[in-house]
Amino acid sequence: MDGTLVDSTAIVETLWTEFAERHSLDAALILGYAHGRQSRDTISHFLPADAVDAATAELLEQELTRLDGVIAIPGAAEFITRVGSFVPVAIVTSAPRALAELRLRAAGVPIPDVLVSGEDVQVGKPAPDGYQLAARRLGVEPEDCLAFEDAEAGLAAALAAGTRTVVVGGYSSARADALPRLIDFTDAVVDGAAGRVSVSPG
């Protein structure tokens, strides 16, 4: 969701920078680790175990009340609507459900019937659990799914689940650079027939 359908970069970076300042940590290190991961997993990586619960609750409270600057990735709303007219669609996000729904609504992106949030799995991205659960809820096999991701943890999760995977945006790594890419959804061409869909750059 974040970075793929919804651009929440400004507020996410602000909140993690504030978190780093509160805990005397390096904001750049946190931001480099956090993208695509559940907040709790990131906090657990940087804080002692006895501080994780309180810090996670504090961060979520701030996330739920600060939506300034949250906008749709160009073409995302129209893309979800278009693809959803051909095949079932799911969103797989590391965000808690309440936050995911708030950000999607704030950005004007339709919320599909299947939304797998961070609370729905025991192990978050880069583990494949979220994508595997989404496929089951859609009634399809993961290898028949097309996943869109923008960060290393998400790409690893989608590929480990066995989905065909597309990078959205400019993220670069050995894994990302070997995959097909859309800069955004503005010029994406969607063709659907017989319960299948293909997507290509315009």
PALUMPA-896384 format. One record per atom (N, C-alpha, C, O): x, y, z; residue in one letter. Coordinates in Angstrom, 1 decimal. Layout:
N
X Y Z A
...
***
This chain:
202
0.8 -1.2 0.0 M
0.0 0.0 0.0 M
0.9 1.3 0.0 M
0.9 2.0 -1.0 M
1.6 1.5 1.1 D
2.4 2.7 1.2 D
3.6 2.6 0.2 D
4.3 1.6 0.2 D
3.6 3.6 -0.7 G
4.7 3.6 -1.7 G
4.3 2.9 -3.0 G
4.9 3.1 -4.0 G
3.2 2.1 -3.0 T
2.7 1.4 -4.1 T
1.4 2.0 -4.6 T
1.3 2.3 -5.8 T
0.5 2.2 -3.7 L
-0.8 2.8 -4.1 L
-1.0 4.2 -3.4 L
-1.6 5.1 -4.0 L
-0.4 4.3 -2.3 V
-0.5 5.6 -1.5 V
0.9 6.1 -1.2 V
1.8 5.4 -0.8 V
1.0 7.4 -1.5 D
2.3 8.1 -1.2 D
2.1 8.8 0.2 D
1.5 9.9 0.3 D
2.7 8.2 1.2 S
2.7 8.7 2.5 S
4.1 9.0 3.0 S
4.4 9.1 4.2 S
5.0 9.2 2.0 T
6.4 9.3 2.3 T
6.7 10.5 3.3 T
7.5 10.3 4.3 T
6.1 11.6 3.1 A
6.4 12.8 3.9 A
6.1 12.5 5.4 A
6.9 12.8 6.3 A
4.9 12.0 5.7 I
4.5 11.9 7.1 I
5.2 10.7 7.7 I
5.5 10.7 8.9 I
5.4 9.6 6.9 V
6.2 8.5 7.4 V
7.6 8.9 7.8 V
8.0 8.5 8.9 V
8.3 9.6 7.0 E
9.6 10.0 7.3 E
9.6 11.0 8.5 E
10.5 10.9 9.4 E
8.6 11.8 8.6 T
8.5 12.8 9.8 T
8.3 12.0 11.0 T
9.0 12.3 12.0 T
7.4 11.0 11.0 L
7.1 10.2 12.3 L
8.3 9.4 12.7 L
8.6 9.3 13.9 L
9.0 8.8 11.8 W
10.2 8.0 12.1 W
11.3 8.9 12.6 W
12.1 8.5 13.5 W
11.5 10.1 12.0 T
12.5 11.0 12.5 T
12.2 11.4 13.9 T
13.1 11.5 14.7 T
11.0 11.7 14.2 E
10.6 12.1 15.5 E
10.8 10.9 16.5 E
11.3 11.2 17.6 E
10.5 9.7 16.1 F
10.8 8.5 16.9 F
12.3 8.4 17.2 F
12.7 8.2 18.3 F
13.1 8.6 16.2 A
14.5 8.5 16.4 A
15.0 9.6 17.4 A
15.9 9.3 18.2 A
14.5 10.8 17.3 E
14.9 11.8 18.2 E
14.5 11.5 19.6 E
15.3 11.7 20.6 E
13.3 11.0 19.8 R
12.8 10.6 21.2 R
13.7 9.6 21.8 R
13.9 9.5 23.0 R
14.3 8.7 21.0 H
15.0 7.5 21.5 H
16.5 7.6 21.2 H
17.3 6.7 21.4 H
17.0 8.8 20.8 S
18.4 9.1 20.5 S
19.0 8.1 19.6 S
20.0 7.5 19.8 S
18.3 7.9 18.5 L
18.7 6.9 17.4 L
19.0 7.7 16.1 L
18.6 8.8 16.0 L
19.6 7.0 15.2 D
19.9 7.5 13.9 D
18.7 7.4 13.0 D
18.3 6.3 12.6 D
18.1 8.5 12.6 A
16.9 8.4 11.8 A
17.1 7.8 10.4 A
16.3 7.0 9.9 A
18.3 8.0 9.8 A
18.6 7.4 8.5 A
18.7 5.9 8.6 A
18.2 5.2 7.7 A
19.2 5.4 9.7 L
19.3 3.9 9.8 L
17.9 3.3 10.0 L
17.5 2.3 9.4 L
17.0 4.0 10.7 I
15.7 3.5 10.9 I
14.9 3.6 9.6 I
14.2 2.6 9.3 I
15.0 4.7 8.9 L
14.2 4.8 7.6 L
14.7 3.8 6.6 L
13.9 3.3 5.8 L
16.0 3.5 6.6 G
16.5 2.5 5.7 G
16.0 1.1 6.0 G
15.9 0.2 5.1 G
15.7 0.8 7.3 Y
15.2 -0.5 7.7 Y
13.7 -0.6 7.6 Y
13.2 -1.7 7.3 Y
13.0 0.5 7.9 A
11.6 0.4 8.1 A
10.7 0.2 6.9 A
9.6 -0.5 7.0 A
11.1 0.6 5.7 H
10.3 0.6 4.6 H
9.8 -0.8 4.2 H
10.6 -1.7 3.9 H
8.5 -0.9 4.2 G
7.8 -2.2 3.8 G
7.6 -3.1 5.0 G
7.0 -4.2 4.8 G
8.1 -2.8 6.2 R
8.0 -3.7 7.3 R
6.9 -3.2 8.3 R
6.6 -2.0 8.3 R
6.5 -4.1 9.1 Q
5.6 -3.7 10.2 Q
6.3 -2.8 11.2 Q
7.5 -3.0 11.5 Q
5.6 -1.8 11.7 S
6.2 -0.8 12.6 S
6.8 -1.5 13.8 S
7.9 -1.2 14.3 S
6.1 -2.5 14.3 R
6.6 -3.2 15.5 R
7.9 -4.0 15.2 R
8.8 -4.0 16.1 R
8.0 -4.5 14.0 D
9.2 -5.2 13.7 D
10.4 -4.2 13.6 D
11.5 -4.6 14.1 D
10.1 -3.0 13.1 T
11.2 -2.0 13.1 T
11.6 -1.6 14.5 T
12.8 -1.5 14.8 T
10.6 -1.3 15.3 I
10.8 -0.9 16.7 I
11.6 -1.9 17.4 I
12.5 -1.6 18.2 I
11.2 -3.2 17.2 S
11.9 -4.3 17.9 S
13.4 -4.4 17.5 S
14.2 -4.9 18.3 S
13.7 -4.0 16.3 H
15.0 -4.0 15.8 H
15.9 -3.0 16.5 H
17.1 -3.2 16.6 H
15.3 -1.9 16.9 F
16.1 -0.8 17.5 F
16.0 -0.5 19.0 F
16.8 0.1 19.6 F
14.9 -1.0 19.6 L
14.7 -0.8 21.0 L
14.7 -2.1 21.8 L
14.5 -3.2 21.2 L
15.1 -2.0 23.1 P
15.0 -3.2 23.9 P
13.6 -3.7 24.1 P
12.6 -3.0 23.9 P
13.5 -5.0 24.3 A
12.2 -5.7 24.3 A
11.2 -5.1 25.2 A
10.0 -5.0 24.9 A
11.6 -4.6 26.4 D
10.7 -4.0 27.4 D
10.1 -2.7 27.0 D
9.3 -2.1 27.6 D
10.7 -2.1 25.9 A
10.2 -0.8 25.5 A
9.3 -0.8 24.2 A
8.8 0.2 23.8 A
9.2 -2.0 23.6 V
8.6 -2.2 22.3 V
7.1 -1.9 22.4 V
6.6 -1.2 21.5 V
6.4 -2.4 23.3 D
4.9 -2.3 23.4 D
4.5 -0.8 23.4 D
3.7 -0.4 22.7 D
5.1 -0.1 24.4 A
4.7 1.3 24.6 A
5.1 2.1 23.4 A
4.3 3.0 22.9 A
6.3 1.9 22.8 A
6.7 2.7 21.6 A
5.8 2.4 20.4 A
5.5 3.3 19.6 A
5.4 1.2 20.2 T
4.6 0.8 19.1 T
3.2 1.5 19.2 T
2.7 2.0 18.3 T
2.6 1.4 20.4 A
1.3 2.0 20.7 A
1.4 3.5 20.4 A
0.5 4.1 19.9 A
2.5 4.2 20.9 E
2.7 5.6 20.7 E
2.7 6.0 19.3 E
2.1 7.0 18.8 E
3.5 5.2 18.5 L
3.7 5.5 17.1 L
2.3 5.4 16.3 L
2.0 6.2 15.5 L
1.6 4.3 16.6 L
0.3 4.0 16.0 L
-0.7 5.2 16.3 L
-1.4 5.6 15.4 L
-0.7 5.6 17.5 E
-1.6 6.7 17.9 E
-1.3 8.0 17.0 E
-2.2 8.7 16.6 E
0.0 8.3 16.8 Q
0.4 9.4 16.0 Q
0.0 9.2 14.5 Q
-0.5 10.1 13.8 Q
0.2 7.9 14.0 E
-0.1 7.6 12.6 E
-1.6 7.8 12.3 E
-1.9 8.3 11.3 E
-2.4 7.4 13.3 L
-3.9 7.5 13.1 L
-4.4 8.9 13.1 L
-5.5 9.1 12.6 L
-3.6 9.8 13.6 T
-4.1 11.2 13.7 T
-3.4 12.2 12.8 T
-3.8 13.4 12.7 T
-2.4 11.7 12.0 R
-1.7 12.6 11.1 R
-1.7 12.0 9.7 R
-0.9 11.1 9.4 R
-2.5 12.6 8.9 L
-2.7 12.1 7.5 L
-2.2 13.2 6.5 L
-2.5 13.1 5.3 L
-1.6 14.3 7.0 D
-1.2 15.4 6.2 D
-0.2 14.9 5.1 D
0.7 14.3 5.4 D
-0.6 15.3 3.9 G
0.3 14.9 2.8 G
0.1 13.6 2.2 G
0.9 13.2 1.3 G
-0.9 12.8 2.7 V
-1.1 11.5 2.1 V
-1.9 11.6 0.8 V
-3.0 12.1 0.8 V
-1.3 11.1 -0.3 I
-2.0 11.2 -1.6 I
-1.8 9.9 -2.3 I
-1.0 9.0 -1.9 I
-2.6 9.7 -3.4 A
-2.5 8.5 -4.2 A
-1.3 8.6 -5.1 A
-0.9 9.6 -5.6 A
-0.6 7.4 -5.3 I
0.3 7.3 -6.4 I
-0.4 7.6 -7.7 I
-1.5 7.1 -7.8 I
0.2 8.4 -8.6 P
-0.5 8.7 -9.8 P
-1.1 7.5 -10.5 P
-0.4 6.6 -10.8 P
-2.4 7.6 -10.8 G
-3.1 6.6 -11.5 G
-3.6 5.4 -10.7 G
-4.2 4.5 -11.2 G
-3.2 5.3 -9.4 A
-3.5 4.2 -8.6 A
-5.0 3.9 -8.4 A
-5.4 2.7 -8.6 A
-5.8 4.9 -8.2 A
-7.2 4.7 -7.9 A
-7.9 4.1 -9.2 A
-8.6 3.1 -9.1 A
-7.5 4.7 -10.3 E
-8.1 4.2 -11.6 E
-7.6 2.8 -11.9 E
-8.3 2.0 -12.5 E
-6.4 2.5 -11.6 F
-5.8 1.2 -11.8 F
-6.5 0.1 -11.0 F
-6.9 -0.9 -11.6 F
-6.7 0.4 -9.7 I
-7.4 -0.6 -8.9 I
-8.8 -0.9 -9.5 I
-9.3 -2.0 -9.5 I
-9.5 0.2 -9.9 T
-10.9 0.1 -10.4 T
-10.8 -0.7 -11.7 T
-11.7 -1.6 -11.9 T
-9.9 -0.4 -12.6 R
-9.8 -1.1 -13.9 R
-9.5 -2.6 -13.7 R
-10.2 -3.5 -14.3 R
-8.5 -2.9 -12.9 V
-8.1 -4.3 -12.7 V
-9.2 -5.1 -12.0 V
-9.5 -6.2 -12.4 V
-9.8 -4.4 -11.1 G
-10.9 -5.1 -10.3 G
-12.1 -5.4 -11.2 G
-13.0 -6.2 -10.8 G
-12.2 -4.8 -12.4 S
-13.3 -5.2 -13.3 S
-13.1 -6.5 -14.0 S
-14.0 -7.1 -14.6 S
-11.8 -7.0 -14.0 F
-11.4 -8.2 -14.6 F
-11.2 -9.4 -13.7 F
-11.7 -10.5 -13.9 F
-10.5 -9.1 -12.6 V
-10.1 -10.2 -11.7 V
-10.2 -9.7 -10.2 V
-10.3 -8.5 -10.0 V
-10.2 -10.6 -9.3 P
-10.3 -10.2 -7.8 P
-9.0 -9.5 -7.4 P
-7.9 -9.9 -7.9 P
-9.1 -8.6 -6.5 V
-7.9 -7.7 -6.1 V
-7.8 -7.8 -4.6 V
-8.8 -7.8 -3.9 V
-6.6 -7.8 -4.1 A
-6.3 -7.7 -2.7 A
-5.2 -6.7 -2.4 A
-4.4 -6.4 -3.3 A
-5.2 -6.1 -1.3 I
-4.1 -5.3 -0.8 I
-3.5 -6.0 0.3 I
-4.1 -6.5 1.3 I
-2.1 -6.1 0.3 V
-1.3 -6.8 1.3 V
-0.4 -5.7 1.9 V
0.5 -5.3 1.2 V
-0.6 -5.3 3.1 T
0.1 -4.2 3.7 T
0.7 -4.6 5.1 T
0.1 -5.4 5.8 T
1.8 -4.0 5.4 S
2.4 -4.2 6.7 S
1.7 -3.3 7.8 S
1.9 -3.5 9.0 S
0.9 -2.3 7.3 A
0.2 -1.4 8.2 A
-0.9 -2.1 9.0 A
-1.5 -3.1 8.5 A
-1.3 -1.6 10.2 P
-2.5 -2.1 10.8 P
-3.7 -1.8 10.0 P
-3.7 -0.8 9.2 P
-4.8 -2.6 10.1 R
-6.0 -2.3 9.3 R
-6.5 -0.9 9.4 R
-6.9 -0.3 8.4 R
-6.7 -0.4 10.6 A
-7.2 0.9 10.8 A
-6.4 2.0 10.1 A
-7.0 2.9 9.4 A
-5.1 1.9 10.1 L
-4.3 2.8 9.5 L
-4.3 2.7 8.0 L
-4.4 3.7 7.2 L
-4.3 1.4 7.5 A
-4.4 1.2 6.1 A
-5.7 1.8 5.5 A
-5.7 2.5 4.4 A
-6.8 1.6 6.1 E
-8.1 2.1 5.6 E
-8.1 3.6 5.7 E
-8.6 4.2 4.7 E
-7.6 4.2 6.7 L
-7.5 5.7 6.8 L
-6.7 6.3 5.7 L
-7.1 7.2 5.0 L
-5.5 5.7 5.4 R
-4.7 6.2 4.4 R
-5.3 6.0 3.0 R
-5.2 6.9 2.1 R
-5.8 4.9 2.7 L
-6.5 4.6 1.4 L
-7.6 5.6 1.2 L
-7.7 6.1 0.1 L
-8.4 5.8 2.2 R
-9.6 6.7 2.0 R
-9.0 8.2 1.8 R
-9.6 8.9 1.0 R
-8.0 8.5 2.6 A
-7.5 9.9 2.5 A
-6.9 10.1 1.1 A
-7.0 11.2 0.6 A
-6.4 9.1 0.5 A
-5.8 9.2 -0.9 A
-6.8 9.0 -2.0 A
-6.5 9.2 -3.1 A
-8.0 8.5 -1.6 G
-9.1 8.3 -2.6 G
-8.9 7.0 -3.4 G
-9.3 6.9 -4.5 G
-8.2 6.0 -2.8 V
-8.0 4.7 -3.4 V
-9.0 3.7 -3.0 V
-9.2 3.6 -1.8 V
-9.7 3.1 -3.9 P
-10.7 2.1 -3.5 P
-10.1 1.0 -2.6 P
-9.0 0.5 -2.8 P
-10.9 0.6 -1.6 I
-10.5 -0.5 -0.8 I
-11.2 -1.8 -1.2 I
-12.4 -1.9 -1.2 I
-10.4 -2.8 -1.7 P
-11.0 -4.0 -2.2 P
-11.6 -4.9 -1.1 P
-11.3 -4.6 0.1 P
-12.3 -5.9 -1.4 D
-12.9 -6.8 -0.4 D
-11.9 -7.5 0.5 D
-12.1 -7.7 1.6 D
-10.8 -7.8 -0.1 V
-9.7 -8.5 0.6 V
-8.6 -7.5 0.9 V
-7.9 -7.0 0.0 V
-8.4 -7.3 2.2 L
-7.3 -6.4 2.6 L
-6.6 -7.2 3.8 L
-7.1 -7.4 4.8 L
-5.3 -7.6 3.5 V
-4.5 -8.3 4.5 V
-3.6 -7.3 5.2 V
-2.8 -6.7 4.5 V
-3.8 -7.1 6.5 S
-3.0 -6.1 7.2 S
-2.0 -6.8 8.0 S
-1.9 -8.0 8.1 S
-1.2 -6.0 8.7 G
-0.1 -6.5 9.5 G
-0.6 -7.4 10.6 G
0.0 -8.3 11.1 G
-1.9 -7.1 11.1 E
-2.5 -7.9 12.2 E
-2.9 -9.3 11.8 E
-3.2 -10.1 12.6 E
-3.0 -9.5 10.5 D
-3.6 -10.7 10.0 D
-2.6 -11.9 9.9 D
-3.0 -13.0 9.6 D
-1.3 -11.6 10.1 V
-0.3 -12.6 9.9 V
0.6 -12.6 11.2 V
0.8 -11.5 11.8 V
1.2 -13.7 11.5 Q
2.1 -13.8 12.6 Q
3.5 -13.3 12.3 Q
4.2 -12.7 13.1 Q
3.8 -13.4 11.0 V
5.2 -13.0 10.6 V
5.0 -12.0 9.4 V
4.3 -12.4 8.4 V
5.5 -10.8 9.5 G
5.3 -9.8 8.4 G
6.4 -9.9 7.3 G
7.2 -10.8 7.4 G
6.2 -9.0 6.4 K
7.2 -8.9 5.3 K
8.6 -8.7 5.9 K
8.7 -7.9 6.8 K
9.6 -9.4 5.4 P
9.8 -10.1 4.1 P
9.3 -11.5 4.0 P
9.5 -12.1 3.0 P
8.7 -12.0 5.1 A
8.1 -13.4 5.0 A
6.9 -13.3 4.0 A
6.3 -12.3 3.8 A
6.6 -14.5 3.4 P
5.5 -14.5 2.4 P
4.1 -14.6 2.9 P
3.2 -14.7 2.1 P
3.9 -14.7 4.2 D
2.7 -15.0 4.8 D
1.5 -14.2 4.3 D
0.4 -14.7 4.1 D
1.7 -12.9 4.2 G
0.6 -12.0 3.8 G
0.1 -12.3 2.4 G
-1.1 -12.3 2.2 G
1.1 -12.5 1.5 Y
0.7 -12.8 0.1 Y
0.0 -14.2 0.0 Y
-0.9 -14.3 -0.8 Y
0.5 -15.1 0.8 Q
-0.1 -16.4 0.8 Q
-1.6 -16.4 1.3 Q
-2.5 -17.0 0.8 Q
-1.8 -15.6 2.4 L
-3.1 -15.4 2.9 L
-4.0 -14.7 1.9 L
-5.2 -15.1 1.8 L
-3.5 -13.7 1.3 A
-4.3 -13.0 0.3 A
-4.8 -13.9 -0.8 A
-5.9 -13.9 -1.2 A
-3.9 -14.7 -1.3 A
-4.2 -15.6 -2.4 A
-5.3 -16.6 -1.9 A
-6.3 -16.9 -2.7 A
-5.2 -17.1 -0.7 R
-6.2 -18.0 -0.2 R
-7.6 -17.3 -0.1 R
-8.6 -17.9 -0.5 R
-7.6 -16.1 0.4 R
-8.8 -15.4 0.5 R
-9.4 -15.0 -0.9 R
-10.7 -14.8 -1.0 R
-8.6 -14.9 -1.9 L
-9.1 -14.6 -3.2 L
-9.5 -15.9 -3.9 L
-10.2 -15.8 -4.9 L
-9.1 -17.0 -3.4 G
-9.5 -18.3 -4.0 G
-8.6 -18.7 -5.2 G
-9.1 -19.3 -6.1 G
-7.4 -18.2 -5.2 V
-6.4 -18.5 -6.3 V
-5.1 -19.0 -5.7 V
-4.8 -18.9 -4.5 V
-4.3 -19.5 -6.6 E
-2.9 -19.8 -6.2 E
-2.0 -18.6 -6.3 E
-2.2 -17.8 -7.2 E
-1.0 -18.5 -5.4 P
-0.1 -17.4 -5.5 P
0.6 -17.2 -6.8 P
0.8 -16.1 -7.3 P
0.9 -18.3 -7.5 E
1.6 -18.2 -8.8 E
0.7 -17.6 -9.9 E
1.2 -17.3 -10.9 E
-0.6 -17.6 -9.6 D
-1.5 -17.0 -10.6 D
-1.8 -15.5 -10.2 D
-2.6 -14.9 -10.8 D
-1.1 -15.0 -9.2 C
-1.3 -13.6 -8.8 C
-0.1 -12.7 -9.4 C
1.0 -13.2 -9.7 C
-0.5 -11.4 -9.5 L
0.5 -10.4 -9.9 L
0.6 -9.4 -8.8 L
-0.4 -8.8 -8.4 L
1.8 -9.3 -8.2 A
2.0 -8.4 -7.0 A
2.8 -7.2 -7.4 A
3.6 -7.2 -8.3 A
2.4 -6.1 -6.8 F
3.1 -4.8 -7.1 F
3.7 -4.3 -5.8 F
3.1 -4.2 -4.7 F
5.1 -4.1 -5.8 E
5.8 -3.7 -4.6 E
6.8 -2.6 -4.9 E
7.2 -2.4 -6.0 E
7.2 -2.0 -3.8 D
8.1 -0.8 -4.0 D
9.3 -0.8 -3.1 D
10.2 0.1 -3.1 D
9.5 -1.9 -2.2 A
10.5 -1.9 -1.2 A
11.1 -3.3 -1.2 A
10.4 -4.3 -1.5 A
12.3 -3.5 -0.6 E
13.0 -4.8 -0.6 E
12.2 -5.8 0.2 E
12.1 -6.9 -0.2 E
11.7 -5.4 1.4 A
11.0 -6.4 2.2 A
9.7 -6.9 1.5 A
9.4 -8.1 1.5 A
9.0 -6.0 0.8 G
7.8 -6.4 0.1 G
8.1 -7.3 -1.1 G
7.4 -8.2 -1.4 G
9.2 -6.9 -1.9 L
9.6 -7.7 -3.0 L
10.0 -9.1 -2.6 L
9.6 -10.1 -3.2 L
10.7 -9.2 -1.5 A
11.1 -10.5 -1.0 A
9.9 -11.3 -0.6 A
9.9 -12.5 -0.9 A
8.9 -10.7 0.0 A
7.7 -11.4 0.4 A
6.9 -11.9 -0.8 A
6.5 -13.1 -0.8 A
6.7 -11.1 -1.7 A
5.9 -11.4 -2.9 A
6.6 -12.6 -3.7 A
6.0 -13.5 -4.1 A
7.9 -12.5 -3.9 L
8.6 -13.5 -4.6 L
8.7 -14.8 -3.9 L
8.6 -15.9 -4.5 L
8.9 -14.7 -2.5 A
8.9 -16.0 -1.7 A
7.5 -16.7 -1.8 A
7.4 -17.9 -1.6 A
6.4 -15.9 -1.9 A
5.1 -16.5 -2.0 A
4.9 -17.2 -3.4 A
4.0 -17.9 -3.5 A
5.7 -16.8 -4.3 G
5.6 -17.4 -5.7 G
4.8 -16.6 -6.7 G
4.4 -17.1 -7.7 G
4.5 -15.3 -6.3 T
3.8 -14.5 -7.2 T
4.7 -13.9 -8.3 T
5.9 -13.8 -8.1 T
4.1 -13.5 -9.4 R
4.7 -12.7 -10.4 R
4.7 -11.3 -9.8 R
3.7 -10.9 -9.3 R
5.9 -10.6 -9.9 T
6.0 -9.4 -9.2 T
6.5 -8.2 -10.0 T
7.4 -8.4 -10.9 T
5.9 -7.1 -9.8 V
6.3 -5.9 -10.6 V
6.7 -4.8 -9.5 V
6.1 -4.6 -8.5 V
7.8 -4.1 -9.9 V
8.3 -3.0 -9.0 V
7.5 -1.7 -9.4 V
7.3 -1.5 -10.6 V
7.1 -1.0 -8.4 V
6.5 0.3 -8.7 V
7.4 1.4 -8.1 V
7.8 1.4 -7.0 V
7.7 2.4 -9.0 G
8.5 3.5 -8.5 G
10.0 3.3 -8.9 G
10.3 2.5 -9.7 G
10.9 4.0 -8.2 G
12.3 4.1 -8.6 G
13.2 3.3 -7.7 G
14.4 3.4 -7.9 G
12.7 2.4 -6.8 Y
13.5 1.7 -5.9 Y
14.5 0.8 -6.7 Y
14.0 0.1 -7.7 Y
15.8 0.7 -6.4 S
16.7 0.0 -7.1 S
17.5 -1.0 -6.1 S
18.0 -0.5 -5.1 S
17.6 -2.2 -6.6 S
18.5 -3.2 -5.9 S
18.7 -4.3 -6.9 S
18.1 -4.3 -8.0 S
19.5 -5.3 -6.5 A
19.8 -6.4 -7.5 A
18.4 -7.1 -7.7 A
18.2 -7.5 -8.9 A
17.6 -7.3 -6.7 R
16.3 -8.0 -6.9 R
15.4 -7.1 -7.7 R
14.7 -7.6 -8.6 R
15.3 -5.9 -7.3 A
14.3 -5.0 -8.0 A
14.7 -4.8 -9.5 A
13.8 -4.8 -10.3 A
15.9 -4.6 -9.8 D
16.4 -4.3 -11.1 D
16.2 -5.5 -12.1 D
16.3 -5.3 -13.3 D
16.0 -6.7 -11.5 A
15.7 -7.9 -12.4 A
14.3 -8.1 -12.7 A
13.9 -9.1 -13.4 A
13.4 -7.2 -12.2 L
11.9 -7.4 -12.3 L
11.4 -6.3 -13.3 L
12.0 -5.3 -13.5 L
10.2 -6.6 -13.8 P
9.5 -5.6 -14.6 P
9.1 -4.4 -13.7 P
9.0 -4.6 -12.5 P
9.0 -3.2 -14.3 R
8.8 -2.0 -13.5 R
7.8 -1.1 -14.1 R
7.7 -0.9 -15.3 R
7.0 -0.4 -13.2 L
6.1 0.7 -13.6 L
6.6 1.9 -12.7 L
6.7 1.7 -11.5 L
6.8 3.0 -13.3 I
7.2 4.2 -12.5 I
6.0 4.6 -11.7 I
6.1 4.9 -10.5 I
4.8 4.6 -12.2 D
3.5 4.8 -11.5 D
2.5 4.1 -12.4 D
2.8 3.4 -13.3 D
1.2 4.4 -12.1 F
0.1 3.7 -12.8 F
-0.5 4.6 -13.9 F
-1.5 4.2 -14.5 F
0.1 5.7 -14.2 T
-0.5 6.7 -15.1 T
-0.7 6.1 -16.5 T
-1.7 6.2 -17.1 T
0.4 5.4 -17.0 D
0.3 4.9 -18.3 D
0.2 3.4 -18.4 D
0.5 2.8 -19.5 D
-0.1 2.8 -17.3 A
-0.3 1.3 -17.3 A
-1.4 0.9 -18.2 A
-2.5 1.4 -18.1 A
-1.1 -0.1 -19.1 V
-2.1 -0.6 -20.0 V
-2.6 -1.9 -19.4 V
-1.8 -2.8 -19.1 V
-3.9 -2.1 -19.2 V
-4.5 -3.3 -18.6 V
-5.4 -4.0 -19.6 V
-6.3 -3.4 -20.1 V
-5.1 -5.2 -19.8 D
-5.9 -6.0 -20.7 D
-6.4 -7.2 -19.9 D
-5.7 -7.9 -19.3 D
-7.7 -7.5 -20.0 G
-8.3 -8.6 -19.3 G
-9.2 -9.4 -20.1 G
-9.9 -8.9 -21.0 G
-9.1 -10.8 -19.9 A
-10.0 -11.7 -20.6 A
-10.0 -13.0 -19.9 A
-8.9 -13.4 -19.4 A
-11.2 -13.7 -19.9 A
-11.3 -15.0 -19.3 A
-10.7 -15.1 -17.9 A
-10.0 -16.1 -17.5 A
-11.0 -14.1 -17.1 G
-10.6 -14.1 -15.7 G
-9.1 -13.9 -15.5 G
-8.6 -14.2 -14.4 G
-8.4 -13.4 -16.5 R
-6.9 -13.1 -16.3 R
-6.7 -11.7 -16.7 R
-7.5 -11.0 -17.4 R
-5.5 -11.2 -16.3 V
-5.2 -9.8 -16.6 V
-3.7 -9.7 -16.9 V
-2.9 -10.4 -16.3 V
-3.4 -8.8 -17.9 S
-2.0 -8.5 -18.1 S
-1.8 -7.0 -18.0 S
-2.7 -6.2 -18.4 S
-0.7 -6.6 -17.5 V
-0.4 -5.2 -17.3 V
1.0 -4.9 -18.0 V
1.9 -5.6 -17.9 V
1.0 -3.7 -18.7 S
2.3 -3.3 -19.3 S
2.4 -1.8 -19.3 S
1.4 -1.1 -19.2 S
3.6 -1.3 -19.3 P
3.7 0.2 -19.4 P
3.1 0.7 -20.7 P
3.1 0.0 -21.7 P
2.7 1.9 -20.6 G
2.1 2.5 -21.8 G
3.1 2.9 -22.9 G
2.8 3.4 -23.9 G
***
